[in-house]
Amino acid sequence: MSPEELLSLGFSKELVVLIISALPIFELRGAIPVAINVFHFPWYYALPLAII
């Protein structure tokens, strides 16, 4: 599923980042770019959100 599909299901942007960071394949390498590039979060908000 893409981030847009998860948003259309009613998930918040923050929850989508947390879900991506929990996936073994993507982890932080996928969650941080999605948070910054897709959802336009500032890096100082995206980094701790992905690490949680």
DSSP file (Angstrom, degrees, kcal/mol; ACC not computed):
  #  RESIDUE AA STRUCTURE BP1 BP2  ACC     N-H-->O    O-->H-N    N-H-->O    O-->H-N    TCO  KAPPA ALPHA  PHI   PSI    X-CA   Y-CA   Z-CA
    1    1 A M              0   0    0      0, 0.0     0, 0.0     0, 0.0     0, 0.0   0.000 360.0 360.0 360.0 144.5    0.0    0.0    0.0
    2    2 A S     >  -     0   0    0      1,-0.1     4,-1.9     0, 0.0     3,-0.3  -0.505 360.0-108.0 -88.2 163.2    1.1    3.5   -0.7
    3    3 A P  H  > S+     0   0    0      0, 0.0     4,-2.1     0, 0.0     5,-0.1   0.865 120.5  56.4 -58.2 -35.4    1.0    6.3    1.9
    4    4 A E  H  > S+     0   0    0      1,-0.2     4,-2.1     2,-0.2     5,-0.1   0.879 104.7  51.6 -65.4 -36.9   -1.8    7.9    0.0
    5    5 A E  H  > S+     0   0    0     -3,-0.3     4,-1.0     2,-0.2    -1,-0.2   0.897 109.0  50.3 -66.5 -39.7   -3.9    4.7    0.3
    6    6 A L  H  <>S+     0   0    0     -4,-1.9     5,-1.8     1,-0.2     3,-0.4   0.890 109.9  51.1 -65.3 -37.7   -3.3    4.5    4.0
    7    7 A L  H ><5S+     0   0    0     -4,-2.1     3,-1.7     1,-0.2    -2,-0.2   0.898 105.7  55.1 -64.3 -39.2   -4.4    8.2    4.3
    8    8 A S  H 3<5S+     0   0    0     -4,-2.1    -1,-0.2     1,-0.3    -2,-0.2   0.744 101.2  59.8 -67.5 -21.2   -7.6    7.4    2.4
    9    9 A L  T 3<5S-     0   0    0     -4,-1.0    -1,-0.3    -3,-0.4    -2,-0.2   0.503 127.6 -98.2 -82.3  -4.1   -8.4    4.7    4.9
   10   10 A G  T < 5S+     0   0    0     -3,-1.7    -3,-0.2     1,-0.3     2,-0.2   0.486  74.8 143.1 104.1   3.6   -8.4    7.3    7.7
   11   11 A F      < -     0   0    0     -5,-1.8    -1,-0.3     1,-0.1     2,-0.1  -0.512  50.4-119.0 -74.4 145.0   -4.9    6.9    9.1
   12   12 A S     >  -     0   0    0     -2,-0.2     4,-2.0     1,-0.1     5,-0.2  -0.400  23.8-111.3 -76.7 162.0   -3.2   10.1   10.2
   13   13 A K  H  > S+     0   0    0      1,-0.2     4,-2.0     2,-0.2     5,-0.1   0.893 119.0  52.7 -60.5 -40.3    0.1   11.2    8.6
   14   14 A E  H  > S+     0   0    0      1,-0.2     4,-2.1     2,-0.2    -1,-0.2   0.903 108.3  49.7 -63.0 -41.5    1.9   10.5   11.8
   15   15 A L  H  > S+     0   0    0      2,-0.2     4,-2.5     1,-0.2    -1,-0.2   0.869 107.3  54.8 -66.8 -36.3    0.5    7.0   12.1
   16   16 A V  H  X S+     0   0    0     -4,-2.0     4,-2.5     2,-0.2    -1,-0.2   0.916 108.3  49.2 -62.3 -42.5    1.5    6.2    8.5
   17   17 A V  H  X S+     0   0    0     -4,-2.0     4,-2.3     1,-0.2    -2,-0.2   0.913 111.4  49.5 -62.9 -42.1    5.1    7.2    9.3
   18   18 A L  H  X S+     0   0    0     -4,-2.1     4,-1.0     2,-0.2    -2,-0.2   0.894 110.7  50.0 -63.6 -39.9    5.0    5.0   12.4
   19   19 A I  H >X S+     0   0    0     -4,-2.5     4,-0.7     2,-0.2     3,-0.5   0.929 111.7  47.8 -64.3 -45.4    3.7    2.0   10.3
   20   20 A I  H >< S+     0   0    0     -4,-2.5     3,-1.0     1,-0.2     7,-0.7   0.901 109.6  52.9 -63.1 -40.6    6.3    2.5    7.6
   21   21 A S  H 3< S+     0   0    0     -4,-2.3    -1,-0.2     1,-0.2    -2,-0.2   0.726 105.7  55.6 -69.6 -18.9    9.1    2.7   10.2
   22   22 A A  H << S+     0   0    0     -4,-1.0    -1,-0.2    -3,-0.5    -2,-0.2   0.617  83.3 100.2 -86.6 -13.5    7.9   -0.6   11.8
   23   23 A L  S <X S-     0   0    0     -3,-1.0     4,-2.1    -4,-0.7     3,-0.2  -0.593  72.6-139.2 -74.9 128.9    8.1   -2.6    8.5
   24   24 A P  T  4 S+     0   0    0      0, 0.0    -1,-0.1     0, 0.0    -4,-0.0   0.806  98.3  51.0 -60.4 -30.8   11.3   -4.6    8.5
   25   25 A I  T  4 S+     0   0    0      1,-0.1     4,-0.1     2,-0.1    -4,-0.1   0.912 123.8  24.0 -74.5 -41.9   12.1   -3.9    4.9
   26   26 A F  T >> S+     0   0    0     -6,-0.2     4,-1.1    -3,-0.2     3,-0.8   0.913  78.4 149.3 -93.2 -49.1   11.8   -0.1    5.0
   27   27 A E  H >X S-     0   0    0     -4,-2.1     4,-2.2    -7,-0.7     3,-0.8  -0.118  80.8 -20.7  45.4-137.6   12.4    0.9    8.6
   28   28 A L  H 3> S+     0   0    0      1,-0.2     4,-1.9     2,-0.2    -1,-0.2   0.806 134.0  66.6 -71.0 -28.9   14.0    4.4    9.0
   29   29 A R  H <4 S+     0   0    0     -3,-0.8    -1,-0.2     1,-0.2    -2,-0.2   0.769 114.9  29.6 -64.7 -23.9   15.3    4.4    5.4
   30   30 A G  H <X S+     0   0    0     -4,-1.1     4,-1.6    -3,-0.8    -2,-0.2   0.774 117.6  54.4-101.0 -34.7   11.8    4.5    4.2
   31   31 A A  H  X S+     0   0    0     -4,-2.2     4,-2.5   -11,-0.2     5,-0.2   0.903 105.3  50.9 -71.7 -41.8    9.9    6.3    6.9
   32   32 A I  H  X S+     0   0    0     -4,-1.9     4,-2.4     2,-0.2     5,-0.2   0.941 111.7  45.9 -66.5 -47.2   12.1    9.5    7.1
   33   33 A P  H  >>S+     0   0    0      0, 0.0     4,-3.2     0, 0.0     5,-0.6   0.893 113.7  50.3 -62.1 -36.7   12.0   10.2    3.3
   34   34 A V  I  X>S+     0   0    0     -4,-1.6     5,-1.9     3,-0.2     4,-1.5   0.937 111.7  47.9 -64.4 -44.7    8.2    9.6    3.2
   35   35 A A  I  <5S+     0   0    0     -4,-2.5     6,-2.7     3,-0.2    -1,-0.2   0.907 121.7  35.3 -61.7 -42.0    7.7   11.9    6.2
   36   36 A I  I  <5S+     0   0    0     -4,-2.4     4,-0.4     4,-0.2    -2,-0.2   0.937 128.6  30.5 -79.8 -47.8    9.8   14.7    4.7
   37   37 A N  I  <5S+     0   0    0     -4,-3.2    -3,-0.2    -5,-0.2    -2,-0.2   0.857 129.3  31.2 -86.0 -36.7    9.1   14.4    1.0
   38   38 A V  I  <<S+     0   0    0     -4,-1.5    -3,-0.2    -5,-0.6    -4,-0.1   0.905 132.3  28.7 -88.8 -45.6    5.5   13.1    0.9
   39   39 A F  S   <S-     0   0    0     -5,-1.9    -3,-0.2     2,-0.1    -2,-0.1   0.487  96.9-130.8 -97.3  -3.8    4.0   14.7    4.0
   40   40 A H        +     0   0    0     -4,-0.4    -4,-0.2    -6,-0.3    -3,-0.1   0.832  46.0 162.1  58.7  36.4    6.3   17.7    4.1
   41   41 A F        -     0   0    0     -6,-2.7    -1,-0.2    -7,-0.1     2,-0.1  -0.624  45.3-107.8 -78.5 144.8    7.1   17.3    7.8
   42   42 A P    >>  -     0   0    0      0, 0.0     4,-2.4     0, 0.0     3,-1.6  -0.419  29.8-113.6 -67.4 153.5   10.3   19.2    8.9
   43   43 A W  H 3> S+     0   0    0      1,-0.3     4,-2.6     2,-0.2    -7,-0.1   0.845 115.6  58.6 -59.9 -35.2   13.2   16.9    9.6
   44   44 A Y  H 34 S+     0   0    0      1,-0.2    -1,-0.3     2,-0.2     5,-0.0   0.653 113.1  39.9 -72.8 -13.1   13.2   17.7   13.3
   45   45 A Y  H <> S+     0   0    0     -3,-1.6     4,-1.2     2,-0.1    -2,-0.2   0.760 116.1  49.9 -95.8 -37.1    9.6   16.4   13.5
   46   46 A A  H  X S+     0   0    0     -4,-2.4     4,-2.3     2,-0.2     5,-0.2   0.880 103.6  58.7 -71.0 -39.5   10.1   13.4   11.1
   47   47 A L  H  X S+     0   0    0     -4,-2.6     4,-1.8     1,-0.2     5,-0.2   0.951 110.1  38.3 -62.4 -54.2   13.2   12.0   12.7
   48   48 A P  H  > S+     0   0    0      0, 0.0     4,-1.8     0, 0.0    -1,-0.2   0.865 114.7  56.5 -66.3 -31.3   11.9   11.3   16.3
   49   49 A L  H  < S+     0   0    0     -4,-1.2    -2,-0.2     1,-0.2    -3,-0.1   0.901 110.3  44.1 -64.4 -39.7    8.5   10.2   14.8
   50   50 A A  H  < S+     0   0    0     -4,-2.3    -1,-0.2     1,-0.2    -3,-0.1   0.811 112.0  53.1 -73.9 -30.1   10.3    7.6   12.7
   51   51 A I  H  <        0   0    0     -4,-1.8    -2,-0.2     1,-0.2    -1,-0.2   0.817 360.0 360.0 -76.3 -29.9   12.5    6.4   15.6
   52   52 A I     <        0   0    0     -4,-1.8    -1,-0.2    -5,-0.2    -2,-0.1   0.523 360.0 360.0 -57.8 360.0    9.6    5.8   18.0
